[in-house]
Amino acid sequence: MNKVVIIGGGASGLVTAIKAKTKDNEVIILEKNDDCGKKILATGNGHCNYFNEDQSIKNYHSSQNELLDKIITKENMTKVLDFFDKLGLIPKIKNGYYYPLSNQASSMRNILLSKVNELNIKIKLNFLVEKIEKVNDKFYIYSKKEKIIADNVVVATGSYAGVQKKEEVLGYKILKSFNHTIEPVLPALVQLIGIGTYFKNWARVRTDATIKLYENNTFLALEKGEIQLTDYGISGICTFNISGLISKGLYQNKKEVVIIDFLPTLAKNKKDLSKILELRAQKLNTNNLLSFFEGMVNDKLLKTILRVSDIDFNKTYANLTEEEKEKIVTNLKEFKLQIVKTKSYENAQTCIGGVKLDEINLKTMESKYIKKLYIVGELVDIDGLCGGYNLSFAWLSGILAGSDISD
Ligand SMILES: Cc1cc2nc3c(=O)[nH]c(=O)nc-3n(C[C@H](O)[C@H](O)[C@H](O)COP(=O)(O)OP(=O)(O)OC[C@H]3O[C@@H](n4cnc5c(N)ncnc54)[C@H](O)[C@@H]3O)c2cc1C
């Protein structure tokens, strides 16, 4: 009998266990919490956005982007859908985003755990793995109180994202002890903290916007969608999607600035907006600025912009100086916000960084350094955008590792 031990009963660990189990493989999951798959319950705001139809590489990121096409392939992603189809999970697909038809993340966790039970996979809860050693062909896995011996080990401890006790996520440390290189692990899909004294004025406003990210004054990325203005800076899906780049840039002491266009659909650029406002001023020539912009911009946001531009609300648009008009137009179309920090790991949905891709066999997730040691899920230096990509990768890496073990 071959003994397979999986460290971590989260998304990737549960899938690996199911795929690895055969009549010749005894499979044991070691989970530090009092239950498996707790993070799955929090995904997609409790709905679990577990996959996305658009599996192109642009939705993923790694410090070795050039290797992504070795693993993010159509053929591989079909394996993920087949896996869930076999488990009987019926998807609800909305704009390409997959959720369980029940709309409950708990369905995802329950379906995985039922299969684990049906296959007689053992789960040891409250088992915090602290160290693994390999002596000859055997792995020795230690918690404070116990030692377990295994033939195959799968490290599936996830990243620090969304975790309260970061110091217990020991996957990185364990893999370092086997000489793996860990690219800096930093929060991603996370809120952005800016420099400014006006944040409390715009807090709780949600608005459609286009955001451009500049790093050391060089354009890096563009995102469109709803942003949330908060009392520390900005949040929302499109800010989340650039947060990994920002984390990395800040870590490297680079200057990160976002330029926000608050009127992306009304005018192409500042010149266009100036023209639109001049025409409007001919119709609304006695209105003060609050009533002049009524219905165009959220009123809290408008007041913030006027304050930041140092312009009296009671003026009419026609009475503004050219310099004042330029300030308003610039702050509406090209609002500049310097980002100085991201929120912490605990607030993040994923992390950038992890074990370097060229140290893992991307067909099997086996370490290239240590035979029969597998690395899956967020520990790997691949992260995805919002939209089901991080789970897609967690499932896929589990399927590849488990299939190799059961082969
Ligand atoms: C709030 C939130 C919402 C999210 N929503 C989505 C979404 O809708 N769609 C999406 O694609 N992704 C989402 N994600 C990301 C997704 O949940 C993760 O990418 C995915 O769970 C990673 O799987 P994993 O197996 O690598 O790690 P995890 O699912 O985190 O599992 C790791 C497991 O290992 C255990 N463990 C850790 N260290 C040890 C140790 N030393 N000993 C024993 N056990 C240990 C942990 O307790 C945990 O159970 C979200 C994340 C968060 C935090």
The ligand as an SDF file (V2000), in Angstrom:
LIG
                    3D

 53 58  0  0  0  0  0  0  0  0999 V2000
  -12.6390   36.0590    0.7950 C   0  0  0  0  0  0  0  0  0  0  0  0
  -12.1170   35.2640   -0.3770 C   0  0  0  0  0  0  0  0  0  0  0  0
  -12.9240   35.1240   -1.5130 C   0  0  0  0  0  0  0  0  0  0  0  0
  -12.4440   34.4220   -2.6170 C   0  0  0  0  0  0  0  0  0  0  0  0
  -13.2680   34.2470   -3.6930 N   0  0  0  0  0  0  0  0  0  0  0  0
  -12.8370   33.5710   -4.7760 C   0  0  0  0  0  0  0  0  0  0  0  0
  -13.6790   33.3140   -5.8750 C   0  0  0  0  0  0  0  0  0  0  0  0
  -14.8870   33.6320   -5.8690 O   0  0  0  0  0  0  0  0  0  0  0  0
  -13.1630   32.6660   -6.9510 N   0  0  0  0  0  0  0  0  0  0  0  0
  -11.8650   32.2400   -6.9840 C   0  0  0  0  0  0  0  0  0  0  0  0
  -11.4370   31.6620   -7.9810 O   0  0  0  0  0  0  0  0  0  0  0  0
  -11.0450   32.4000   -5.9220 N   0  0  0  0  0  0  0  0  0  0  0  0
  -11.4990   33.0440   -4.8300 C   0  0  0  0  0  0  0  0  0  0  0  0
  -10.6740   33.1840   -3.7430 N   0  0  0  0  0  0  0  0  0  0  0  0
   -9.3260   32.5630   -3.7820 C   0  0  0  0  0  0  0  0  0  0  0  0
   -9.4190   31.0420   -3.5060 C   0  0  0  0  0  0  0  0  0  0  0  0
  -10.1820   30.8220   -2.3540 O   0  0  0  0  0  0  0  0  0  0  0  0
   -8.0250   30.4520   -3.3270 C   0  0  0  0  0  0  0  0  0  0  0  0
   -7.2520   30.7570   -4.4630 O   0  0  0  0  0  0  0  0  0  0  0  0
   -8.0610   28.9370   -3.1350 C   0  0  0  0  0  0  0  0  0  0  0  0
   -8.8110   28.5950   -2.0060 O   0  0  0  0  0  0  0  0  0  0  0  0
   -6.6450   28.4100   -2.9990 C   0  0  0  0  0  0  0  0  0  0  0  0
   -6.6920   27.0450   -2.7550 O   0  0  0  0  0  0  0  0  0  0  0  0
   -5.5280   26.3170   -1.9350 P   0  0  0  0  0  0  0  0  0  0  0  0
   -5.8970   24.9140   -1.8460 O   0  0  0  0  0  0  0  0  0  0  0  0
   -4.2190   26.6960   -2.4920 O   0  0  0  0  0  0  0  0  0  0  0  0
   -5.5710   26.9990   -0.4880 O   0  0  0  0  0  0  0  0  0  0  0  0
   -6.7200   27.0210    0.6060 P   0  0  0  0  0  0  0  0  0  0  0  0
   -8.0470   26.8460   -0.0160 O   0  0  0  0  0  0  0  0  0  0  0  0
   -6.4350   28.2340    1.4060 O   0  0  0  0  0  0  0  0  0  0  0  0
   -6.4370   25.7240    1.4810 O   0  0  0  0  0  0  0  0  0  0  0  0
   -5.2720   25.5700    2.2510 C   0  0  0  0  0  0  0  0  0  0  0  0
   -5.5910   24.6770    3.4270 C   0  0  0  0  0  0  0  0  0  0  0  0
   -4.3820   24.2980    4.0800 O   0  0  0  0  0  0  0  0  0  0  0  0
   -4.5460   24.4110    5.4800 C   0  0  0  0  0  0  0  0  0  0  0  0
   -3.2060   24.6300    6.0680 N   0  0  0  0  0  0  0  0  0  0  0  0
   -2.4200   25.7320    5.9350 C   0  0  0  0  0  0  0  0  0  0  0  0
   -1.2580   25.5460    6.5740 N   0  0  0  0  0  0  0  0  0  0  0  0
   -1.3150   24.3080    7.1280 C   0  0  0  0  0  0  0  0  0  0  0  0
   -0.4000   23.5600    7.9100 C   0  0  0  0  0  0  0  0  0  0  0  0
    0.8140   24.0230    8.2420 N   0  0  0  0  0  0  0  0  0  0  0  0
   -0.7790   22.3040    8.3420 N   0  0  0  0  0  0  0  0  0  0  0  0
   -1.9970   21.8150    8.0090 C   0  0  0  0  0  0  0  0  0  0  0  0
   -2.8860   22.4900    7.2590 N   0  0  0  0  0  0  0  0  0  0  0  0
   -2.5520   23.7110    6.8170 C   0  0  0  0  0  0  0  0  0  0  0  0
   -5.4800   25.6100    5.6270 C   0  0  0  0  0  0  0  0  0  0  0  0
   -6.1060   25.6480    6.8830 O   0  0  0  0  0  0  0  0  0  0  0  0
   -6.4360   25.4000    4.4660 C   0  0  0  0  0  0  0  0  0  0  0  0
   -7.5350   24.6020    4.8220 O   0  0  0  0  0  0  0  0  0  0  0  0
  -11.1230   33.8690   -2.6070 C   0  0  0  0  0  0  0  0  0  0  0  0
  -10.3320   34.0050   -1.4750 C   0  0  0  0  0  0  0  0  0  0  0  0
  -10.8150   34.6880   -0.3600 C   0  0  0  0  0  0  0  0  0  0  0  0
   -9.9390   34.8180    0.8620 C   0  0  0  0  0  0  0  0  0  0  0  0
  1  2  1  0
  2  3  1  0
  2 52  2  0
  3  4  2  0
  4  5  1  0
  4 50  1  0
  5  6  2  0
  6  7  1  0
  6 13  1  0
  7  8  2  0
  7  9  1  0
  9 10  1  0
 10 11  2  0
 10 12  1  0
 12 13  2  0
 13 14  1  0
 14 15  1  0
 14 50  1  0
 15 16  1  0
 16 17  1  0
 16 18  1  0
 18 19  1  0
 18 20  1  0
 20 21  1  0
 20 22  1  0
 22 23  1  0
 23 24  1  0
 24 25  2  0
 24 26  1  0
 24 27  1  0
 27 28  1  0
 28 29  2  0
 28 30  1  0
 28 31  1  0
 31 32  1  0
 32 33  1  0
 33 34  1  0
 33 48  1  0
 34 35  1  0
 35 36  1  0
 35 46  1  0
 36 37  1  0
 36 45  1  0
 37 38  2  0
 38 39  1  0
 39 40  1  0
 39 45  2  0
 40 41  1  0
 40 42  2  0
 42 43  1  0
 43 44  2  0
 44 45  1  0
 46 47  1  0
 46 48  1  0
 48 49  1  0
 50 51  2  0
 51 52  1  0
 52 53  1  0
M  END
$$$$
